[in-house]
Amino acid sequence: MFWPKFSRWSVVPAVMMCSAMPAQQRTPPGFQHPSAPAQAPASQQTQPKESAPTIKVSVQRVALDITVTDAKGKPVADLKPGDFQVFEDRVPQRVRSFQLQQLQVGPPPVALPKLPANTFVNLPRGPEGGPPTVILWDLLNTPQDSQPYAREQLLSFLKKRTANTQMAIFVLRDRLYLLQGFTDDSDLLIAALDRKGVKSYRSTYLQGAGEATRTSDALTATEGNQNGASDEVDPAFQQIASMMQHMETMETSYLLDRRVDITADALQDLAHFLVGQPGRKNLLWLSGSFPAGILPTPDAGSRDTFQVTRNYSKVVMEATDMLTTSHVAVYPIDVRGLQVNPMFSAANKMSFEPGQGKDTKAVRSFADAQAAEHTTMDNIAESTGGHAFYNTNGLAAAEAAAVQEGSTYYAITYSPTNPVLDGKVRHVRVEVNRPGLRVAYRRSYFADDLDARAQDAADHSDDALAAALQHGAPIQHDLFFEAHVEADGTPVQATEEQVAELLHYEAFHAPSSKKTADPHKPVMLQRYVLQYVMVPRQLDIQVGADELRHDNLDVAAICYDVDGMALNGERTKLQDAIHNDRWAMMQHEGYHVPMTLLVPAQARSLRLAVEDNGNHHMGSIEITLPLAREGPDTGPQHAPAVH
């Protein structure tokens, strides 16, 4: 899976620009060879005029999304700006902007009109129902016996949800996989959970109850000798038992290390995936969780006391930092439900006697492990502005509550009283003047160098377009368009020059992939003809000094394989001078933009996007490949397989 690289942004800069800047050809990362930016046809290009001096005024802003709930966990939506007090490093701050964002539950999604074969539109099926939401189905950290009920509850939640929220499903196993890209269609989300490898999975890094110490427990039951029949203690036998216990301890530590590393990497990958999407995003993390640290127990042997000590605070903090920077609120949900100590399970064959040392140790170990896991969940949720749910069997209700809470929030900004941009961590505290309410928000940000970030933004002005072109990203509706996609002819073998260009895409050169292009193996390419159609009144078309209308658009397409890795892409920058007769025709027939793209035969999805650089409106869509031979289609329906 490919994750574009983005800069870390914590403070939102407000930059006012005066004068026209010369148009520049830039290439979004991940879908175009950086040394060969796309060029518009000669008839569509205009010579940039020399710009006047630019006056730039930078105003630092910190953005916060604050959720407020009552004692019953219901969102509170009647607070005013005066009800909030914001502190940065204990210093009061003045709120500059304030807006309540609420979950909009509109009418049921409507069916879009039937379209000609292989014609697609990016129209939503209803009003947007809240921020984009990612469901992370974490099988790596979830016991196999807890998965069926958790999956049943997740299906129940998806079937009953009423808000038209765009959701995506990722599954975590040995690594992170995209199961279903963002969609507002519950049927697609439900179908994704029926795929092979999702219904049941046994994590190779997760040990079951009693599994870690099964051998040493059996040896301990012999009371320190070979067969348990003698009251005499055998020192040699005790030494063997101690060595076995040490080996089990080291194995448990290794497996835990691997689980934590894989999980932290997955959370950081999700942060990279979501950082380019504007505004708040919610992450529902359905998992058995993992502890942030393991402290040595008082009765541990001297050799194991420090070798078993683990502290994952730094790893967890780094992942949390990435999520916070990406404006992602995390809602961890413990899918094991209400838990009891496995020592009391009927399936446990060990015998326990009240007051015995091993009984006390078992009770304490379970309590310590559970407390560590819940503390980790609480810390991640608190740091990112989310809410942790555990010790509940109503998982569907918890998932619905997380979506409702994460979709009703107060978006505020303030200008820090400390103007020093030294890159250090600033701690934030928010208080409300109404008692009994729970307030959640991100607790810190990095005071980065604003000028450096502004320059970085100028150097990566196409990041928004690149983010919209990511496989599985939310469908953008700010700019509506229709696209007709048609295969032209039959696949042909790529030339050496074409293969050389394809090697710039991750599907052909990823170090961890077995798909590295073999120069001796032919690559088959299918030529597609794309026709974009837009409504002119949506576009920011200005009348210039030459009394002609001028547009400024980026139109792009990129194709992906079944694993979501980019195969090939194309971008066209349009800067037309539109004469009056053409403008009159556009009013009746729409704004048409043709494009061609050579698509490798293994492509399984095609992502299209249009950006109006004048008003910064964006539209995007994702289409399943290969195309249907006949019959209408109502939009993107891409569901990559899980391996």
N, C-alpha and C positions, 0 to 999 in steps of 0.2 A: 504494500500500500504506500502511495506517495503522499508526502506531506510537504507542501511548499514552505519555505523558510520566510518568516516575517520578523520584523523588528519588535522589540519589547516596548509596548506603549502602556503607560500607566496614567499619565496626566493628559487630558484632552486639550490641545492648543487651539485657540481661536485666532486665526490669522486673517487680517483684512488686507486685500490686495487692490491697488489702484493702478490702472493702465492695463493694456492688453499685452499678454506675454506671447512670444513667438511659439507657434505650434512645434512640437517635437515628436519624433518617431521613437516610441519606446515599446519594448516587448515585455509583456507579463512573464514572470518566471514560470517555467514548467511546461510551456506549450509552444515555444518558438525558439529557434536557434538564436542566442543572444548576439552573435556577430552578424546576423542577417535579418534585421527587423523588416516586418512586412511593409511593402510600399503600395500605395494606392495607384491605380492606373493614372497615366499622365493626364488624361482628361479630367481627373477628379482632384488633382493636386493644385494648390495655389502657393505662390511664393510668399513666405513669411515676411511681414513688414518689420522694419526696425522698430523696436519697442522704445517707449519713453521711459525715463527713470521710474523705478518702482519704489513706492512708499509702503513699508511693511510695519504694522504695529502688532506685536504679539502680546496676548493676554493669557496668562496661565489659568487653567480651569481644572478642577478635580471633579470627576463625575462619580456619583454614588447612586446605586439602586437599593432602596431600603424597603424591606417587607416588614409589616407590622401585623401581628396576630393577637387575638384575645386569649383568655384562659382556656377556651375550648378549641383553640387552633384555627379559628375562623379569621380570614383577612379583615383588617380594619381599614375602611376606605373613606372616613370622614374627617381626617386630620387636615389641619391648615399649616401654612408655612411657619406661623408663630408657635406651633406645637413642638417644633424640632429645635434642638440645640446641637451644633456640630463643633467638635473639638479636634484640633490637630496637635499632637504632642502636648496635650493639656491646655492649649491656647484656644479660646473661643474664635469661631470663624463666622463670617457673614455669608448667608445663603444668597446666591445670585440668581438662580432659577429654580423653579419648583413645578412639577407636573405629576399628576396621578395617572398611572397606567393601570387599566383594569381589564380583566378577562372578559372578552366579548363573546357571549353565547348567543349566536344568531339562529336563524332558521336552519334546518338540516341542509347538508350540502346538496346542491342541485346538479343534475346531469348536464354537461355541456352539450351544445348542439352537435349533431353528427357532421363530421367533416369528410372531405374527399380522402381517399386512401393516401396514407403517408403525409398528411397535412396535420400540423400540430400547432397548438396555441398555448401560451403560458398564462391563461386566465385562471384565477382561483375559483374554486367551486363554491365559495361563500366568503363571508367576512373573516379577516385574520383573527384567530382566537388566542393570541398571546405570543410570547417569545418562542423562537425555535427550541425544541426540546429533544435532547438525545437520551435514549434508553441504553444504558450499558449493561448487557446481560452477562454477568461475570461468572463464568463456569469454572475458571481457574481456582477461585477461592470459595467455591460453593460445594458442600458435600453432595455426593450423588443422590443420596436419599432425600435431600431437601429440594431437589430440582423439579420433580413432577408437580408438587403443590405450588411452588413458586411460578412455574410456567402456566399452570391453570389460572392462578390469580392474575398474572399479567395479561392473559388472553381475555379474562373477564373485564379487566380495566379497559382494554382496547375496544372491546365490543360495546361498552356502555358509555364511552367518552362522548361528550356533546360538543365541546369546543372544536372549532376548525383550526387546530394547531398543527403546524408542520412538525413532524416527528421523524427521527431516524433511529435505527436500531444497530448497535454494534455488539458483537459477541467477543468475549475475551477467553481464549483457551491458551495454547502455547504462545500466542501473540494476539494482537488486535485485528479483527476482521470487520469489514463493513457488511452487515447483513441486509439492510435496506436503507437506501438513501432517503433524504428528507422528502416527505409526502404528507398530504392531508387526507389520504385515502386509507381508512382503517383496514380495508380488505387486503391491501398490499402489505401492511404491517403484520397482520395476522398470518398471511401466507408465508411471510419470511420466517416465522417461528416454527413452521412445519418442515423446514428443510433438514436434510441429513446432517447429523453432527450437532444439532441444536436441541433435540428432544431429550437426549441423555448423553452425558459426557463425564468420564471419571478423570479427574485431574491427577496426573502422575506426581505432582508436587504437594498434594494435600493428603495428610494421613487421617484415617478415621479414628474414632474414639478407642483408645487402648492399643491401637496398632503400633504406635511408636515404641512402647515399652512392653510389648507382648512377651518377648523372650526373657527379659530380665525379671518381669513379674512372675513368670513361671518358675524361674530359678529362686526368686525370693520366697516363693511359697514352700520351698523345701526346708526352710528354717536353717539355712547355713550349712547343710551337708548334702551328700550325694542323693539320698533317697528320702530324707525327711523322717526316717524311722528312728534315728538316734538323736539323743539330746546333745551330743557333743558337736562343737563347731569345727568344721574342717577349714583351716586357713587357706589351703590351696583352692578349695572350691569357692570360698568367698572371693578370692582374688580373680578367679575366672568370671564370677558374677559381676564384679566391679568393672572388669574390662569390657564385658558385654554391655553393661549399662553405659559406659563411656562411648562405645561405638554407636549405640542407639542415639545418644545425645548429639554426637557429631552429625549423624545422618539427618536428624530432625532439624538441626541448625542450618545445614546446607539446603534442605528442601524449602525451609522458610525463607532463606536468603533469595533463592530463585523466584519464589512467589512474589516477594516484595519488589524485586528488581523488575520483573515482567509487568506487574501491576503499575508501578510508578512510571515505567516507560509508556504504558498504554494511556495513562492519564495525561502525560505530556504530549503524546501524539494527538489526543483529542483536543488539547489546548491549541496545538498548531493548526489543526483542522478548522477550528472555530474562530481563531483570532481575526480572520479576514471578514467575518460576518458582522455587520454593524449591530450595536445595541446589546442588550442582555440576552444570554442564552442559559437554559437550564439543563442540568445533567442529572438524570435519575440513575443512580449507581446501585443496581440490584446485585447484592453480593453477600458472602459470609464474612466479609471484611478481613482485615489483617492487623496485627498489633504494631504499634509504633515502637515498642521496646519490650524487651524481656529482661527482668531484673533477676540476679542470682538469688536463689532461695537460701534461707539460713542453714538448712540441713544438707545443702549440696556438698559433694565431696570436694576436697581442696583442689584437685586437678580440674574439675569441671566448673568450679565456681565462676571463673572469669571466661572460660572458653565458651560457655553457653550464653553469656551476656550478649545481648543484641540491642542496639538502639537505632531505629530507623527514622528518627526525627528529621535528620537532614534530608533523607531521600523523600520523605513525605512532604517536607517543607518546600523542596524544589518543585515537586509536582503541583502543590497547592499554589505556589507563586505563579507558575505558568497559567493555571486556570484563572487565578485572580486577574492577571494581566490580560487574559483573553476575554474578560467580562463574563465568566461562566460561574453560575451559582450551582453548587453540588448538593444533591439530596441523597445521601446514602440510605439505603433501605436494607436491613438485615432480613434476608429471605428465609432464615431458619425459624423465624417466628419466636414464640415464647419458648425458652430453653430450660431444661432441667439437667442436672448433673448426670452424665452417662453412667456413673457408678450405680445409680438407682434403676437403670434400665433392666427389664426382664431378660434382655438378650445378653447382658453381661454375665459371664460365667464365673467371675471372680467372687470370692466370699469376703464380706466385710464385717467387722465387729466394731460396734461403737466404742470410742475411746482409744482404739489402736492407732499407732503412728501412721500406718499407711492410709487409714481412713481419713485422718486429719489432713494428711498431705494431699489426698485426692480432692477433698472439699476445697482446700485452699488453692490448689492449682487451677481448678475450674473457675473459681471466683476471680483469681488474678487474670487469667486469660480472657475471660469475658469482659472484665473491667478495662483491660488494655485495648481490646477491640472496640468497645463502645467509646472509649476516650478518643481513639483515632478517628472514628466516624464523627464525633462531636467537633473535634478540632478542625477537620477538613470542612465540615459544614459551616462552622462559625467563621472560619477564615475567608470563605468565599461568599458568604451571605445566604447560605442554604439552611437546611434543617435535617437532622438525622432521625430516622425512624427505626426502632428496634423493640424487641419484646412484645410484638403484636402479631397475631395470626391473620389479621385483616390486611393482607398485603395490597389487594386491589384498592381498598379504601385509603391506604397510606399513599399509594401511587397517585390516586385522584387528588388527595389533599396536597401532595407535593406540587402537582401541576397548577392547582388553584392558587396556592400560596405564591408560587414562583411567577404567576402571571398577573398578580395584583401588587403593585409596588409604587413607591414614590421615587421619581427620578429627580435628583437635585444636583446642582453644581455650586461650587464655591471657589473663591480666589484665595489661595493660602497667604496668610500674613507673613510667612517666612519666604522671602523671594529667592533664597539661595538654592540653585539647582545643582546639587552636589552628587546626585545619584544615590543618596542614602535612603533608607527606609523611613517613611513618615507613618506614624501610628494615628489612626482615626477612631474617634468615639462619638456615637450619636445617642442622644437622650430625647425622650418624649415626656411631655409634662402631664401625661395621663397614666396613673399607676395601674399595675397589673397587666401591662402589655409586653409582649416579646418582640424585640427589635432585632432584625438580622441584616447585615450588610458586610461588605469587605472591610477588613480592619486595618489595612495598610496599603501603601503604594510607594513607588520609587520616584524620587524627585530627580528625574533625568534632565539632562541638558536640553532645554527647549530648542535652542538654535540648531543643535546637532540633530535632533529628531525632526525639526522642520526641513532641514536639508535632506535627511534620509527620506522624508515623505516626498520631496521633490524628485529624488532619484528613483523612487518606487511609486510613481503616481498611478501606475496601472495595477497596483495591488488589489483594488476593488474588483477590477475585471478578472484578474487571476483567481480571486476568491470565488467569484460567481461561476467560474469555469471548473472548479474542483468537482471531481466525481462524488456524487451523493450530497453536494451542498444544498442548502435551502433554495427552492425555486424563487426567483425574484420577480415581483409583479409591478414594480414602479413604472415600468415601461412595457406596455403590451405589444406583442408582435405575433404574427403568424408565420410559420415556416413550412415550406413544402420541400421534402427530401426525396430525391430520385436517384436510383442507381443508373449510371450511364455505361452501357455496354457490359462486358464481362471482365472478371479479374485478369490482370496481365502481370507478368513478372517485372519486378522493380529493376531499374537500371543500377549500375554501380554508383552513380551520383545520387540517386534516390535513397539507396541503402545507406550511404554515408550520411545523409541528412537524418534518416531515422535513428541512427546511432546516438543522436543528441537527446533522445527521449528515454525515460527511465525504464520502460518496458524492454528496451533492447540493450541496456548497459548496466542495469542495477547489479551491484556486486553480489548481492545475496540471491539473485535470481538465476535460474537455469535457462533463462530465455535470451541470454546474450546472443546477439545476431551472429550467425555463422556466415562469413563472407562467401562460403561455397554452397550454402543452402539457399535456394531461391525464396524471395519474399514476394507474395502475391498481393497486389494492390487493386482495390476496387475504386473507381472514380465515382464520386457522388456530386450531384448538382444540387445546390441549396438555393432557395429563393426566400429571402426575408421580405415581409410586408409589414409596414408600420403606418399608423394614422398620423398625418403631418401635424395635427394640432397638439399632439403629445410632445413634439420635439421643440427644442429651443433653437428656432431658426430666426436669425437676426438679419435686419437690413443693414448692409454695409455702406461705406462712403461711395461705392460705385453704384448705389441704388439697386443692387441685386441682393437676393436673400442668400445667406450662407449657413451651412450646417457644420457640425463637428461631432462625428460619430465614430465609435469603434465597434466593428462587427467581427465576431470571432467564433470559431468552431474547433473542438478538440475531441478526439476519440480515445476510448479506453478499452483495455482488455478485461477479462473476467475478474481479475484481481484488482481492478481499479488503477492500473498503471497506464500512464499516457503513452500513446502509440504515435500520434501525429497531430498537428494542429495548424491552423491558419488564422491570420488576423488581417483585416483591412481597415485602414483609417480613411474616413471620408471627410473631405473638406471642399465641398462643392460650391460653385457659384451658380445659383438656380435662377434661370431666366423666367420671365413672367409666364410664357406659354407653358413651360414645363411645370411651373407651380400650379397653374390652373388645372393641368392634367392630374397632378398629384392629389388635388383636392377630391377628385372623383375616383381615382384608381388606387390611391395609397402610395406610400413611399416604398419603392422596390429596390432591393439590394441583392444582386446575384453573387454567388461564391461557389467555387469548386474545391473539393478536398479529396486527396488520395488516402483511402482508408485501408490499412492492412486487413487481411482476411480474418484474423483472429479477434477483431474488434467486436465488443459486445454492447457498447453504448456510445452515444454521440451527444456531446454537451454543446449547446448553442447559447450565446450571450450577446447582448447589445447594450452599449453604454452611450448615453448622450452626455458629452463632456461639457455642454453648456449648463444644464440643470442637474447633472450628476444622477439622473434617473437610470435605473438598471433593469433589464429584463433577462431572464434565463430560462432554460428548459433542458430536460434530459430525455433522450429517446433511446429505446431499446433497438439493438441491431442483432441479427439482420432484419431488414424492413419486412413488413407484411406484404404479401403478394397482392392482396386485394382486401377490401372492406374498410370501413371507417375506423378512425382512431381518435380518441378524445384527449390525448396528452401523453406525458412521459410516464412510462411504466417500467422502470429499470429495477431489477432485483438480482444482483450478482450472486453467484453461488458461493457457498462457504466450503473451504477445503480444510 
